[in-house]
Amino acid sequence: MSDAAVLEPELKEIGDKIANLTLKQAKALSDYIEEAYGIKPAAGGAVMMAGPAAPAAAAAPEKTEFDVVMTGFGDKKLEVVKVVKNITGASLMDAKKLVEAPPATIKQGASKEDAEKIKKELEAAGATVELK
């Protein structure tokens, strides 16, 4: 029998209400408990914000910066090295080392458009690429 099955009805009701809070409501509750009782939630209130994932995902701002990560160079390593050299401005030797050690971050903090452009260039050369 799990702990939830033997939980008092009042506590279960409180738990259900907390789990259904929006991020804004959870933050307000967290601030209130800290101010009124001096209790700080563990990990910045992560327990209180672990409610439904859908509202949290909807409230999250759209990602504006991406990392371009090469996960493999395929059978055209030389072509991929040339593209990596042009993108990064690294020496031929440094580009080769980067290509030969996947997963390798080719570009960090790129805009969505730049990241997609770089991904297309690398894939055209034969590399496999992820945007993170």
LINTA-V514862 format. One record per backbone hydrogen bond with DSSP energy under -0.5 kcal/mol. NH is the residue of the N-H (numbers start at 0). CO is the residue of the C=O. E is the energy in kcal/mol with one decimal. If there is no record, write none. Layout:
# LINTA-V514862
{{NH | CO | E} {NH | CO | E}}
This chain:
# LINTA-V514862
{{4 | 1 | -0.7} {5 | 1 | -0.8} {5 | 2 | -0.5} {6 | 3 | -0.7} {11 | 7 | -2.4} {12 | 8 | -2.4} {13 | 9 | -2.0} {14 | 10 | -2.7} {15 | 11 | -2.6} {16 | 12 | -2.1} {17 | 13 | -2.5} {18 | 14 | -2.4} {19 | 15 | -1.1} {20 | 17 | -1.6} {25 | 21 | -2.8} {26 | 22 | -2.4} {27 | 23 | -2.2} {28 | 24 | -2.6} {29 | 25 | -2.5} {30 | 26 | -2.6} {31 | 27 | -2.3} {32 | 28 | -2.7} {33 | 29 | -2.1} {34 | 30 | -2.6} {35 | 31 | -3.3} {36 | 32 | -2.0} {37 | 33 | -1.3} {38 | 32 | -1.3} {39 | 37 | -0.6} {43 | 40 | -0.9} {44 | 41 | -1.0} {45 | 41 | -1.1} {46 | 41 | -0.6} {48 | 44 | -1.8} {49 | 46 | -1.0} {51 | 18 | -1.3} {55 | 51 | -0.8} {56 | 52 | -2.5} {57 | 53 | -2.3} {58 | 54 | -1.9} {59 | 55 | -1.0} {65 | 109 | -2.8} {67 | 106 | -3.0} {68 | 66 | -0.7} {68 | 129 | -2.9} {69 | 67 | -0.5} {69 | 103 | -3.0} {70 | 68 | -0.6} {70 | 127 | -2.6} {71 | 127 | -1.3} {75 | 72 | -0.8} {79 | 75 | -2.1} {80 | 76 | -2.7} {81 | 77 | -2.2} {82 | 78 | -2.0} {83 | 79 | -2.8} {84 | 80 | -2.6} {85 | 81 | -2.2} {86 | 82 | -2.5} {87 | 83 | -2.9} {88 | 84 | -2.2} {94 | 90 | -2.7} {95 | 91 | -2.2} {96 | 92 | -2.3} {97 | 93 | -2.2} {98 | 94 | -2.4} {99 | 95 | -2.2} {100 | 97 | -1.1} {102 | 69 | -0.6} {103 | 69 | -2.4} {105 | 67 | -3.0} {105 | 103 | -0.7} {106 | 67 | -1.2} {109 | 65 | -2.7} {114 | 110 | -3.0} {115 | 111 | -2.3} {116 | 112 | -2.2} {117 | 113 | -2.8} {118 | 114 | -2.4} {119 | 115 | -2.3} {120 | 116 | -2.2} {121 | 117 | -2.6} {122 | 118 | -2.7} {123 | 119 | -2.4} {124 | 120 | -1.3} {125 | 121 | -0.5} {125 | 122 | -0.9} {126 | 121 | -2.5} {127 | 71 | -2.6} {129 | 68 | -2.9} {131 | 66 | -2.6} {131 | 129 | -0.5}}
